[in-house]
Amino acid sequence: MERIGNHATSGGERADAVDHCLAGIARLSDEVHDASSYIPAYDRRTYGQAIKALSAKLQDVRTAVAPKPKFSFRSAPSFTAKKNASAISINDAAELADAKRRQVPGYTSDVSNESSLATTPAYLRSPAPELADGGEAVAVKEVEAPDPASEPPVSADTARICQPSFSQSTSVKIDSHDGLHIILPRSVSNATSSSATISHLSRCVVDMSPPTSTTGGGSGGGAPFAGLTLKNLTSSLIICGPVSGAAHLTNITSCTIVVASRQFRMHDSRDCHVYLSTASRPIIEACSGICFAPLPERYLQQAEQGDQWRNVDDFKWLRSEPSPNWDVLGVSRRVRPEVWREVVPGGPGLGPEEILKAINLPK
């Protein structure tokens, strides 16, 4: 927008520049509309206000650089005139929204601007998740803050294990993390009625099964997620828990996914192991190196959606021969039951790197 005035009016160059900006604003509007099914209502309003502000700014710029009318004794507004109050950027709007959120009772700040994950400070964390009597992983709990001068340094593994804070959340969104072991607490069960989104993770271990589990006692739990979106994940283990609707996976690379869903759709992904239970035929498109296996016994007790995991449809393979883009994961290549039971939940000396090594991530 700032460069529109640099274009000549002759030849339609300035008009083309304006059209380019209009197209960009329209694209942003379409992206917000497409994401409306899984972003909070407050964020939708914030993004909508930001897009409206961009439209107003463009109109101000068009007015400022419009040709001066002939025989006019008044100067047209200069582009360097006082900035319109509505001319704010997307980042400005996001910061304004974050500041407003902090005034809401019970608001917990996020690790990143897009994530509902709140990391407990390292010195407030217990060494690692502990195992309950039934062998179930107990998420990292907060403990009384020790005196830093009298306590030994926290290990690197401990510093990478965290439990999200979802006491006031109505949805689950985990975004932009590297090398973390994330365990959803049972208290997040109030958010499982909506869709969950996990995106932009690398070398992470995420266990979303506790709030959907009906075993192990405790309050809450037992309700599956309404829907699930996984996108832009690399070299990670994602244990999704049961999903009553569809699981959509996009741009997943060298990951192991554990999910039970009514529908399963995977796009633009490669070199993944999928442990799946689904009631309908799984669908892949523009994928390669995808291996499917049945849901591990440890997670069957939570939800068993169906046994269609091996009846895969490849929408990019229309020949009569079997698709070369997927296969059944051989028994010898599957993660052993004791690894699911004893290693994946984490513990002393079992950080994300140790867990990922134990499950032998596909490459």
DOVO-637604 format. One record per residue (C-alpha): residue number from 1; residue in three letters; chain; x, y, z. Coordinates in pm, 1 decimal. Layout:
N
+-----+--------+--------+----------+----------+----------+
| num | residu | chaine |       px |       py |       pz |
+-----+--------+--------+----------+----------+----------+
| NUM |    ALA |      A |        X |        Y |        Z |
...
+-----+--------+--------+----------+----------+----------+
***
This chain:
363
+-----+--------+--------+----------+----------+----------+
| num | residu | chaine |       px |       py |       pz |
+-----+--------+--------+----------+----------+----------+
|   1 |    MET |      A |      0.0 |      0.0 |      0.0 |
|   2 |    GLU |      A |    283.2 |    240.2 |     79.8 |
|   3 |    ARG |      A |    421.3 |    196.3 |   -272.7 |
|   4 |    ILE |      A |     95.1 |    260.6 |   -458.7 |
|   5 |    GLY |      A |    176.7 |    628.3 |   -494.9 |
|   6 |    ASN |      A |    504.5 |    541.4 |   -668.1 |
|   7 |    HIS |      A |    324.2 |    388.7 |   -964.9 |
|   8 |    ALA |      A |    226.6 |    599.9 |  -1261.6 |
|   9 |    THR |      A |   -138.9 |    656.6 |  -1337.1 |
|  10 |    SER |      A |    -75.2 |    619.5 |  -1709.2 |
|  11 |    GLY |      A |    -89.2 |    269.9 |  -1847.4 |
|  12 |    GLY |      A |   -297.3 |    146.4 |  -1555.7 |
|  13 |    GLU |      A |      3.1 |     72.9 |  -1331.7 |
|  14 |    ARG |      A |   -150.1 |    236.0 |  -1024.5 |
|  15 |    ALA |      A |   -482.9 |     63.6 |  -1082.0 |
|  16 |    ASP |      A |   -304.3 |   -269.3 |  -1107.6 |
|  17 |    ALA |      A |   -126.1 |   -202.8 |   -776.5 |
|  18 |    VAL |      A |   -458.3 |   -125.5 |   -607.9 |
|  19 |    ASP |      A |   -611.3 |   -443.1 |   -752.0 |
|  20 |    HIS |      A |   -315.5 |   -640.6 |   -618.3 |
|  21 |    CYS |      A |   -377.5 |   -507.9 |   -266.4 |
|  22 |    LEU |      A |   -750.5 |   -577.0 |   -294.7 |
|  23 |    ALA |      A |   -675.8 |   -935.5 |   -396.1 |
|  24 |    GLY |      A |   -443.4 |   -978.2 |    -98.1 |
|  25 |    ILE |      A |   -707.9 |   -855.2 |    146.1 |
|  26 |    ALA |      A |   -967.4 |  -1083.3 |    -14.4 |
|  27 |    ARG |      A |   -731.0 |  -1378.8 |     23.0 |
|  28 |    LEU |      A |   -682.0 |  -1304.1 |    393.1 |
|  29 |    SER |      A |  -1057.6 |  -1281.8 |    437.1 |
|  30 |    ASP |      A |  -1106.0 |  -1618.2 |    265.6 |
|  31 |    GLU |      A |   -839.3 |  -1781.2 |    485.1 |
|  32 |    VAL |      A |  -1006.8 |  -1657.1 |    802.8 |
|  33 |    HIS |      A |  -1342.1 |  -1781.7 |    674.9 |
|  34 |    ASP |      A |  -1196.8 |  -2125.2 |    593.1 |
|  35 |    ALA |      A |  -1042.2 |  -2148.0 |    940.8 |
|  36 |    SER |      A |  -1359.3 |  -2043.7 |   1121.7 |
|  37 |    SER |      A |  -1441.1 |  -2404.4 |   1210.7 |
|  38 |    TYR |      A |  -1141.5 |  -2443.0 |   1440.6 |
|  39 |    ILE |      A |  -1030.9 |  -2098.8 |   1561.0 |
|  40 |    PRO |      A |  -1193.3 |  -1939.1 |   1868.6 |
|  41 |    ALA |      A |  -1470.0 |  -1684.5 |   1816.3 |
|  42 |    TYR |      A |  -1262.8 |  -1413.2 |   1984.6 |
|  43 |    ASP |      A |   -978.8 |  -1466.3 |   1736.5 |
|  44 |    ARG |      A |  -1223.9 |  -1462.0 |   1444.8 |
|  45 |    ARG |      A |  -1347.9 |  -1121.8 |   1556.2 |
|  46 |    THR |      A |   -991.3 |   -996.4 |   1599.3 |
|  47 |    TYR |      A |   -887.3 |  -1111.7 |   1252.4 |
|  48 |    GLY |      A |  -1205.8 |   -966.8 |   1105.5 |
|  49 |    GLN |      A |  -1134.0 |   -629.0 |   1262.9 |
|  50 |    ALA |      A |   -777.8 |   -638.1 |   1131.3 |
|  51 |    ILE |      A |   -895.5 |   -714.0 |    777.5 |
|  52 |    LYS |      A |  -1152.8 |   -435.1 |    802.6 |
|  53 |    ALA |      A |   -874.9 |   -198.6 |    912.9 |
|  54 |    LEU |      A |   -663.0 |   -299.1 |    612.7 |
|  55 |    SER |      A |   -955.2 |   -225.3 |    380.2 |
|  56 |    ALA |      A |   -999.7 |    116.8 |    541.4 |
|  57 |    LYS |      A |   -629.7 |    189.6 |    508.0 |
|  58 |    LEU |      A |   -634.8 |     96.6 |    139.0 |
|  59 |    GLN |      A |   -924.8 |    333.1 |     84.9 |
|  60 |    ASP |      A |   -733.2 |    611.2 |    261.3 |
|  61 |    VAL |      A |   -429.4 |    546.5 |     41.4 |
|  62 |    ARG |      A |   -638.9 |    552.2 |   -274.7 |
|  63 |    THR |      A |   -787.2 |    885.2 |   -167.2 |
|  64 |    ALA |      A |   -446.8 |   1027.8 |    -80.3 |
|  65 |    VAL |      A |   -284.1 |    939.5 |   -412.6 |
|  66 |    ALA |      A |   -583.6 |   1021.4 |   -631.2 |
|  67 |    PRO |      A |   -505.2 |   1274.7 |   -907.9 |
|  68 |    LYS |      A |   -574.3 |   1633.3 |   -813.9 |
|  69 |    PRO |      A |   -889.7 |   1767.6 |   -974.2 |
|  70 |    LYS |      A |   -836.6 |   2037.3 |  -1232.0 |
|  71 |    PHE |      A |   -888.9 |   2401.2 |  -1133.8 |
|  72 |    SER |      A |   -881.1 |   2306.6 |   -768.7 |
|  73 |    PHE |      A |   -753.7 |   2560.8 |   -518.1 |
|  74 |    ARG |      A |   -721.9 |   2300.8 |   -241.6 |
|  75 |    SER |      A |   -443.4 |   2049.4 |   -212.9 |
|  76 |    ALA |      A |   -532.4 |   1683.4 |   -211.7 |
|  77 |    PRO |      A |   -434.5 |   1502.6 |    108.0 |
|  78 |    SER |      A |    -73.9 |   1392.5 |    104.4 |
|  79 |    PHE |      A |     15.5 |   1029.4 |    165.1 |
|  80 |    THR |      A |    238.7 |   1151.0 |    448.8 |
|  81 |    ALA |      A |    -56.4 |   1306.7 |    626.4 |
|  82 |    LYS |      A |   -155.5 |   1198.6 |    973.1 |
|  83 |    LYS |      A |   -203.2 |    822.5 |    994.2 |
|  84 |    ASN |      A |   -563.7 |    711.9 |   1006.2 |
|  85 |    ALA |      A |   -656.3 |    554.6 |   1340.1 |
|  86 |    SER |      A |   -797.2 |    250.5 |   1163.5 |
|  87 |    ALA |      A |   -478.3 |    184.0 |    967.5 |
|  88 |    ILE |      A |   -333.6 |    -92.8 |   1179.4 |
|  89 |    SER |      A |   -142.9 |   -401.1 |   1076.8 |
|  90 |    ILE |      A |   -230.0 |   -764.2 |   1144.6 |
|  91 |    ASN |      A |     46.7 |   -776.5 |   1407.5 |
|  92 |    ASP |      A |    -91.9 |   -463.2 |   1575.9 |
|  93 |    ALA |      A |   -433.7 |   -624.1 |   1593.6 |
|  94 |    ALA |      A |   -291.1 |   -947.1 |   1733.0 |
|  95 |    GLU |      A |   -103.6 |   -758.5 |   2004.3 |
|  96 |    LEU |      A |   -419.6 |   -562.5 |   2089.1 |
|  97 |    ALA |      A |   -617.0 |   -885.8 |   2115.7 |
|  98 |    ASP |      A |   -351.6 |  -1042.3 |   2339.2 |
|  99 |    ALA |      A |   -358.3 |   -738.8 |   2567.5 |
| 100 |    LYS |      A |   -736.6 |   -764.2 |   2596.2 |
| 101 |    ARG |      A |   -717.0 |  -1134.8 |   2673.6 |
| 102 |    ARG |      A |   -490.2 |  -1065.8 |   2969.0 |
| 103 |    GLN |      A |   -774.6 |   -867.7 |   3127.7 |
| 104 |    VAL |      A |  -1007.7 |  -1169.8 |   3120.3 |
| 105 |    PRO |      A |  -1023.7 |  -1358.8 |   3455.9 |
| 106 |    GLY |      A |   -854.9 |  -1695.7 |   3434.4 |
| 107 |    TYR |      A |   -659.9 |  -1610.3 |   3120.0 |
| 108 |    THR |      A |   -330.1 |  -1799.8 |   3087.2 |
| 109 |    SER |      A |    -66.1 |  -1661.3 |   2853.3 |
| 110 |    ASP |      A |     53.3 |  -1888.4 |   2572.2 |
| 111 |    VAL |      A |    400.5 |  -2013.8 |   2486.6 |
| 112 |    SER |      A |    347.9 |  -1881.9 |   2133.9 |
| 113 |    ASN |      A |     94.6 |  -1638.2 |   1990.9 |
| 114 |    GLU |      A |    -94.2 |  -1925.0 |   1827.5 |
| 115 |    SER |      A |    -76.5 |  -2195.9 |   2091.5 |
| 116 |    SER |      A |   -293.7 |  -2288.0 |   2387.0 |
| 117 |    LEU |      A |     10.5 |  -2450.2 |   2546.7 |
| 118 |    ALA |      A |    137.2 |  -2289.4 |   2869.0 |
| 119 |    THR |      A |    479.2 |  -2414.5 |   2975.7 |
| 120 |    THR |      A |    543.9 |  -2443.8 |   3348.5 |
| 121 |    PRO |      A |    879.1 |  -2286.5 |   3446.6 |
| 122 |    ALA |      A |   1151.1 |  -2550.1 |   3472.9 |
| 123 |    TYR |      A |   1208.2 |  -2500.7 |   3843.7 |
| 124 |    LEU |      A |    837.2 |  -2560.6 |   3911.9 |
| 125 |    ARG |      A |    826.0 |  -2897.9 |   3735.6 |
| 126 |    SER |      A |    863.5 |  -3242.2 |   3881.1 |
| 127 |    PRO |      A |   1148.4 |  -3445.5 |   3726.6 |
| 128 |    ALA |      A |    921.6 |  -3634.0 |   3486.9 |
| 129 |    PRO |      A |    579.1 |  -3794.6 |   3451.3 |
| 130 |    GLU |      A |    528.2 |  -4075.7 |   3700.9 |
| 131 |    LEU |      A |    343.1 |  -4402.0 |   3646.2 |
| 132 |    ALA |      A |     21.0 |  -4467.3 |   3833.9 |
| 133 |    ASP |      A |    -68.4 |  -4812.8 |   3965.4 |
| 134 |    GLY |      A |   -240.2 |  -4902.2 |   3641.5 |
| 135 |    GLY |      A |     60.8 |  -4805.2 |   3433.3 |
| 136 |    GLU |      A |    -99.1 |  -4486.3 |   3306.6 |
| 137 |    ALA |      A |    111.7 |  -4174.2 |   3260.5 |
| 138 |    VAL |      A |     43.4 |  -3893.8 |   3504.1 |
| 139 |    ALA |      A |    106.3 |  -3553.4 |   3345.6 |
| 140 |    VAL |      A |    374.6 |  -3330.6 |   3492.0 |
| 141 |    LYS |      A |    245.1 |  -3154.9 |   3802.5 |
| 142 |    GLU |      A |    341.6 |  -2822.7 |   3956.2 |
| 143 |    VAL |      A |    528.4 |  -2838.2 |   4285.2 |
| 144 |    GLU |      A |    630.3 |  -2575.9 |   4536.7 |
| 145 |    ALA |      A |    902.9 |  -2351.4 |   4400.1 |
| 146 |    PRO |      A |   1238.9 |  -2436.7 |   4560.8 |
| 147 |    ASP |      A |   1511.8 |  -2197.1 |   4655.4 |
| 148 |    PRO |      A |   1722.9 |  -2166.0 |   4335.9 |
| 149 |    ALA |      A |   2040.0 |  -2128.8 |   4544.5 |
| 150 |    SER |      A |   1987.5 |  -2460.2 |   4721.9 |
| 151 |    GLU |      A |   1859.2 |  -2670.1 |   4432.8 |
| 152 |    PRO |      A |   2073.0 |  -2846.7 |   4168.3 |
| 153 |    PRO |      A |   2031.0 |  -2739.7 |   3805.2 |
| 154 |    VAL |      A |   1731.9 |  -2882.9 |   3620.3 |
| 155 |    SER |      A |   1828.7 |  -3135.0 |   3353.3 |
| 156 |    ALA |      A |   1776.1 |  -3058.3 |   2987.6 |
| 157 |    ASP |      A |   1521.0 |  -3339.8 |   2956.4 |
| 158 |    THR |      A |   1315.8 |  -3206.5 |   3245.9 |
| 159 |    ALA |      A |   1314.6 |  -2860.0 |   3092.7 |
| 160 |    ARG |      A |   1152.4 |  -2999.9 |   2777.2 |
| 161 |    ILE |      A |    858.2 |  -3170.6 |   2950.0 |
| 162 |    CYS |      A |    546.4 |  -2966.0 |   3012.1 |
| 163 |    GLN |      A |    177.7 |  -2987.5 |   3086.4 |
| 164 |    PRO |      A |    -56.5 |  -2744.2 |   2911.4 |
| 165 |    SER |      A |   -296.1 |  -2525.0 |   3104.7 |
| 166 |    PHE |      A |   -654.7 |  -2558.2 |   2977.4 |
| 167 |    SER |      A |   -860.1 |  -2471.4 |   3285.6 |
| 168 |    GLN |      A |  -1063.7 |  -2211.9 |   3093.0 |
| 169 |    SER |      A |  -1023.2 |  -2346.6 |   2740.1 |
| 170 |    THR |      A |  -1306.3 |  -2461.0 |   2515.9 |
| 171 |    SER |      A |  -1076.6 |  -2591.9 |   2242.3 |
| 172 |    VAL |      A |   -730.0 |  -2741.5 |   2204.5 |
| 173 |    LYS |      A |   -464.5 |  -2579.0 |   1987.7 |
| 174 |    ILE |      A |    -93.1 |  -2661.6 |   2003.2 |
| 175 |    ASP |      A |    132.0 |  -2473.2 |   1763.0 |
| 176 |    SER |      A |    499.1 |  -2398.8 |   1691.4 |
| 177 |    HIS |      A |    709.5 |  -2608.9 |   1931.5 |
| 178 |    ASP |      A |   1036.0 |  -2797.3 |   1901.4 |
| 179 |    GLY |      A |   1163.5 |  -3081.8 |   2119.3 |
| 180 |    LEU |      A |    883.6 |  -3088.1 |   2378.1 |
| 181 |    HIS |      A |    701.3 |  -3373.1 |   2553.4 |
| 182 |    ILE |      A |    343.2 |  -3247.9 |   2582.3 |
| 183 |    ILE |      A |     81.8 |  -3435.1 |   2787.5 |
| 184 |    LEU |      A |   -277.3 |  -3309.7 |   2796.4 |
| 185 |    PRO |      A |   -425.0 |  -3327.5 |   3149.5 |
| 186 |    ARG |      A |   -765.5 |  -3477.1 |   3222.5 |
| 187 |    SER |      A |   -892.6 |  -3127.7 |   3304.3 |
| 188 |    VAL |      A |   -897.5 |  -3048.4 |   2932.4 |
| 189 |    SER |      A |  -1197.2 |  -3280.7 |   2889.9 |
| 190 |    ASN |      A |  -1420.4 |  -2971.1 |   2882.6 |
| 191 |    ALA |      A |  -1258.7 |  -2882.7 |   2548.2 |
| 192 |    THR |      A |  -1286.8 |  -3220.6 |   2374.6 |
| 193 |    SER |      A |  -1636.4 |  -3143.4 |   2246.3 |
| 194 |    SER |      A |  -1475.8 |  -2913.9 |   1987.0 |
| 195 |    SER |      A |  -1204.7 |  -2979.0 |   1732.8 |
| 196 |    ALA |      A |   -834.7 |  -2997.7 |   1820.6 |
| 197 |    THR |      A |   -554.0 |  -2854.4 |   1607.0 |
| 198 |    ILE |      A |   -183.7 |  -2942.4 |   1621.8 |
| 199 |    SER |      A |     54.1 |  -2767.0 |   1384.0 |
| 200 |    HIS |      A |    417.5 |  -2671.7 |   1320.1 |
| 201 |    LEU |      A |    587.9 |  -2918.4 |   1555.2 |
| 202 |    SER |      A |    931.4 |  -3076.9 |   1521.2 |
| 203 |    ARG |      A |   1089.9 |  -3354.2 |   1731.8 |
| 204 |    CYS |      A |    796.2 |  -3348.1 |   1974.8 |
| 205 |    VAL |      A |    600.5 |  -3613.3 |   2163.9 |
| 206 |    VAL |      A |    233.4 |  -3521.6 |   2214.8 |
| 207 |    ASP |      A |    -10.3 |  -3738.3 |   2413.0 |
| 208 |    MET |      A |   -371.1 |  -3618.2 |   2381.9 |
| 209 |    SER |      A |   -528.0 |  -3938.5 |   2512.2 |
| 210 |    PRO |      A |   -568.3 |  -3870.8 |   2890.6 |
| 211 |    PRO |      A |   -872.5 |  -3636.4 |   2865.8 |
| 212 |    THR |      A |  -1052.5 |  -3883.9 |   2635.6 |
| 213 |    SER |      A |   -975.1 |  -4193.4 |   2842.3 |
| 214 |    THR |      A |  -1247.3 |  -4362.5 |   3045.8 |
| 215 |    THR |      A |   -995.0 |  -4557.2 |   3254.5 |
| 216 |    GLY |      A |   -770.7 |  -4463.9 |   3542.6 |
| 217 |    GLY |      A |  -1027.2 |  -4284.2 |   3755.7 |
| 218 |    GLY |      A |  -1016.7 |  -3913.7 |   3827.8 |
| 219 |    SER |      A |  -1262.2 |  -3648.6 |   3727.2 |
| 220 |    GLY |      A |  -1361.7 |  -3575.1 |   3370.1 |
| 221 |    GLY |      A |  -1249.0 |  -3769.2 |   3069.6 |
| 222 |    GLY |      A |  -1415.9 |  -4013.5 |   2839.3 |
| 223 |    ALA |      A |  -1537.0 |  -3773.1 |   2566.5 |
| 224 |    PRO |      A |  -1371.0 |  -3798.8 |   2224.1 |
| 225 |    PHE |      A |  -1260.3 |  -3494.0 |   2029.9 |
| 226 |    ALA |      A |  -1521.9 |  -3371.6 |   1782.5 |
| 227 |    GLY |      A |  -1261.4 |  -3334.4 |   1508.7 |
| 228 |    LEU |      A |   -885.5 |  -3327.2 |   1461.9 |
| 229 |    THR |      A |   -649.3 |  -3130.5 |   1237.1 |
| 230 |    LEU |      A |   -278.0 |  -3210.8 |   1213.3 |
| 231 |    LYS |      A |    -59.0 |  -3005.4 |    980.4 |
| 232 |    ASN |      A |    306.4 |  -2923.0 |    921.7 |
| 233 |    LEU |      A |    454.0 |  -3181.7 |   1159.5 |
| 234 |    THR |      A |    804.4 |  -3325.8 |   1133.0 |
| 235 |    SER |      A |    975.3 |  -3616.2 |   1314.2 |
| 236 |    SER |      A |    719.9 |  -3633.9 |   1596.2 |
| 237 |    LEU |      A |    499.7 |  -3884.0 |   1778.7 |
| 238 |    ILE |      A |    134.6 |  -3777.8 |   1809.4 |
| 239 |    ILE |      A |   -104.2 |  -3988.6 |   2018.9 |
| 240 |    CYS |      A |   -437.8 |  -3835.2 |   1930.8 |
| 241 |    GLY |      A |   -691.1 |  -4032.7 |   2131.5 |
| 242 |    PRO |      A |  -1038.3 |  -4102.8 |   1988.5 |
| 243 |    VAL |      A |  -1207.3 |  -3861.4 |   1746.6 |
| 244 |    SER |      A |  -1582.4 |  -3881.3 |   1689.2 |
| 245 |    GLY |      A |  -1557.4 |  -3705.6 |   1352.1 |
| 246 |    ALA |      A |  -1284.3 |  -3674.5 |   1090.3 |
| 247 |    ALA |      A |   -908.0 |  -3660.4 |   1132.4 |
| 248 |    HIS |      A |   -742.3 |  -3437.8 |    867.9 |
| 249 |    LEU |      A |   -363.6 |  -3460.5 |    826.8 |
| 250 |    THR |      A |   -165.5 |  -3233.2 |    593.7 |
| 251 |    ASN |      A |    208.7 |  -3205.4 |    531.9 |
| 252 |    ILE |      A |    317.0 |  -3468.6 |    784.9 |
| 253 |    THR |      A |    675.7 |  -3590.4 |    743.0 |
| 254 |    SER |      A |    859.8 |  -3874.7 |    920.6 |
| 255 |    CYS |      A |    604.4 |  -3899.8 |   1201.7 |
| 256 |    THR |      A |    425.6 |  -4173.3 |   1393.5 |
| 257 |    ILE |      A |     53.4 |  -4107.1 |   1441.0 |
| 258 |    VAL |      A |   -183.7 |  -4296.6 |   1671.8 |
| 259 |    VAL |      A |   -550.9 |  -4216.4 |   1615.1 |
| 260 |    ALA |      A |   -900.9 |  -4365.5 |   1630.5 |
| 261 |    SER |      A |  -1146.9 |  -4167.3 |   1419.3 |
| 262 |    ARG |      A |  -1465.8 |  -4204.2 |   1221.0 |
| 263 |    GLN |      A |  -1290.4 |  -4075.6 |    908.0 |
| 264 |    PHE |      A |   -920.5 |  -4045.4 |    819.7 |
| 265 |    ARG |      A |   -785.3 |  -3821.3 |    542.8 |
| 266 |    MET |      A |   -416.5 |  -3756.8 |    477.7 |
| 267 |    HIS |      A |   -271.5 |  -3514.8 |    221.1 |
| 268 |    ASP |      A |     74.9 |  -3409.9 |    101.2 |
| 269 |    SER |      A |    258.5 |  -3633.0 |    349.4 |
| 270 |    ARG |      A |    540.9 |  -3883.2 |    333.6 |
| 271 |    ASP |      A |    729.7 |  -4146.2 |    534.3 |
| 272 |    CYS |      A |    484.3 |  -4192.2 |    821.0 |
| 273 |    HIS |      A |    363.1 |  -4479.3 |   1038.9 |
| 274 |    VAL |      A |     -8.2 |  -4456.6 |   1116.0 |
| 275 |    TYR |      A |   -159.5 |  -4674.2 |   1391.0 |
| 276 |    LEU |      A |   -525.7 |  -4644.1 |   1304.6 |
| 277 |    SER |      A |   -875.3 |  -4750.1 |   1396.8 |
| 278 |    THR |      A |  -1146.5 |  -4610.8 |   1170.5 |
| 279 |    ALA |      A |  -1503.5 |  -4688.5 |   1072.9 |
| 280 |    SER |      A |  -1462.6 |  -4585.4 |    707.8 |
| 281 |    ARG |      A |  -1201.2 |  -4639.9 |    440.8 |
| 282 |    PRO |      A |   -894.4 |  -4421.2 |    503.2 |
| 283 |    ILE |      A |   -808.4 |  -4175.0 |    227.2 |
| 284 |    ILE |      A |   -464.8 |  -4054.7 |    121.8 |
| 285 |    GLU |      A |   -381.5 |  -3805.2 |   -152.4 |
| 286 |    ALA |      A |    -43.2 |  -3687.8 |   -281.3 |
| 287 |    CYS |      A |    130.8 |  -3906.9 |    -22.3 |
| 288 |    SER |      A |    417.0 |  -4156.7 |    -31.7 |
| 289 |    GLY |      A |    579.0 |  -4400.9 |    207.7 |
| 290 |    ILE |      A |    274.8 |  -4424.2 |    438.3 |
| 291 |    CYS |      A |    250.7 |  -4745.3 |    644.1 |
| 292 |    PHE |      A |    -66.4 |  -4842.5 |    831.9 |
| 293 |    ALA |      A |   -105.9 |  -5066.3 |   1136.8 |
| 294 |    PRO |      A |   -391.0 |  -5138.2 |   1379.0 |
| 295 |    LEU |      A |   -426.3 |  -4930.4 |   1693.5 |
| 296 |    PRO |      A |   -189.3 |  -5051.8 |   1971.7 |
| 297 |    GLU |      A |   -359.3 |  -5258.6 |   2240.2 |
| 298 |    ARG |      A |   -276.6 |  -4995.4 |   2501.9 |
| 299 |    TYR |      A |   -513.7 |  -4748.6 |   2331.3 |
| 300 |    LEU |      A |   -786.1 |  -4987.3 |   2215.0 |
| 301 |    GLN |      A |   -962.3 |  -4960.6 |   2549.8 |
| 302 |    GLN |      A |  -1019.4 |  -4588.1 |   2496.4 |
| 303 |    ALA |      A |  -1208.2 |  -4608.3 |   2168.3 |
| 304 |    GLU |      A |  -1247.4 |  -4863.2 |   1893.6 |
| 305 |    GLN |      A |  -1399.4 |  -4693.5 |   1591.0 |
| 306 |    GLY |      A |  -1367.5 |  -4978.8 |   1343.0 |
| 307 |    ASP |      A |  -1136.5 |  -5214.7 |   1154.4 |
| 308 |    GLN |      A |  -1104.8 |  -5040.8 |    816.6 |
| 309 |    TRP |      A |   -744.3 |  -4935.2 |    880.2 |
| 310 |    ARG |      A |   -599.0 |  -5149.0 |    597.2 |
| 311 |    ASN |      A |   -862.6 |  -5064.3 |    331.0 |
| 312 |    VAL |      A |   -690.4 |  -4749.5 |    208.4 |
| 313 |    ASP |      A |   -801.9 |  -4545.1 |    -92.6 |
| 314 |    ASP |      A |   -531.6 |  -4347.6 |   -274.6 |
| 315 |    PHE |      A |   -696.3 |  -4063.2 |   -465.6 |
| 316 |    LYS |      A |   -380.1 |  -4006.8 |   -668.3 |
| 317 |    TRP |      A |   -358.0 |  -4369.0 |   -787.0 |
| 318 |    LEU |      A |   -629.3 |  -4460.8 |  -1034.0 |
| 319 |    ARG |      A |   -479.9 |  -4778.1 |  -1178.8 |
| 320 |    SER |      A |   -603.5 |  -5127.8 |  -1104.8 |
| 321 |    GLU |      A |   -271.6 |  -5228.3 |   -946.8 |
| 322 |    PRO |      A |   -217.8 |  -5166.1 |   -572.9 |
| 323 |    SER |      A |    -93.0 |  -4819.5 |   -490.8 |
| 324 |    PRO |      A |    283.3 |  -4797.9 |   -423.7 |
| 325 |    ASN |      A |    228.0 |  -4500.3 |   -193.1 |
| 326 |    TRP |      A |    112.0 |  -4699.1 |    109.8 |
| 327 |    ASP |      A |    157.3 |  -5040.3 |    268.3 |
| 328 |    VAL |      A |     74.3 |  -5239.6 |    578.9 |
| 329 |    LEU |      A |    338.6 |  -5196.8 |    847.9 |
| 330 |    GLY |      A |    491.8 |  -5536.9 |    917.3 |
| 331 |    VAL |      A |    468.9 |  -5678.7 |   1268.6 |
| 332 |    SER |      A |    846.3 |  -5674.9 |   1308.8 |
| 333 |    ARG |      A |    853.5 |  -5300.3 |   1234.5 |
| 334 |    ARG |      A |    576.3 |  -5204.5 |   1473.8 |
| 335 |    VAL |      A |    644.1 |  -5048.9 |   1812.8 |
| 336 |    ARG |      A |    655.4 |  -5321.2 |   2077.5 |
| 337 |    PRO |      A |    380.6 |  -5324.0 |   2346.2 |
| 338 |    GLU |      A |    630.9 |  -5270.2 |   2628.7 |
| 339 |    VAL |      A |    760.2 |  -4955.5 |   2456.1 |
| 340 |    TRP |      A |    408.9 |  -4809.3 |   2441.2 |
| 341 |    ARG |      A |    359.5 |  -4905.5 |   2805.2 |
| 342 |    GLU |      A |    694.3 |  -4820.5 |   2964.9 |
| 343 |    VAL |      A |    879.2 |  -4570.5 |   2743.5 |
| 344 |    VAL |      A |    626.1 |  -4354.3 |   2559.1 |
| 345 |    PRO |      A |    464.3 |  -4212.8 |   2878.3 |
| 346 |    GLY |      A |    805.2 |  -4069.4 |   2972.8 |
| 347 |    GLY |      A |    985.9 |  -4070.6 |   3304.3 |
| 348 |    PRO |      A |   1327.9 |  -4000.1 |   3457.0 |
| 349 |    GLY |      A |   1581.5 |  -4006.1 |   3175.7 |
| 350 |    LEU |      A |   1308.8 |  -4046.9 |   2911.7 |
| 351 |    GLY |      A |   1281.5 |  -3716.8 |   2730.7 |
| 352 |    PRO |      A |   1144.5 |  -3659.5 |   2378.7 |
| 353 |    GLU |      A |   1465.0 |  -3771.8 |   2206.8 |
| 354 |    GLU |      A |   1477.2 |  -4101.1 |   2400.5 |
| 355 |    ILE |      A |   1109.9 |  -4171.7 |   2327.4 |
| 356 |    LEU |      A |   1143.1 |  -4093.7 |   1955.1 |
| 357 |    LYS |      A |   1449.8 |  -4315.8 |   1934.1 |
| 358 |    ALA |      A |   1267.6 |  -4601.7 |   2108.2 |
| 359 |    ILE |      A |    972.1 |  -4597.3 |   1865.4 |
| 360 |    ASN |      A |   1211.2 |  -4584.2 |   1565.7 |
| 361 |    LEU |      A |   1062.6 |  -4291.5 |   1372.5 |
| 362 |    PRO |      A |   1022.8 |  -4354.0 |    998.1 |
| 363 |    LYS |      A |   1266.7 |  -4169.7 |    775.0 |
+-----+--------+--------+----------+----------+----------+
***
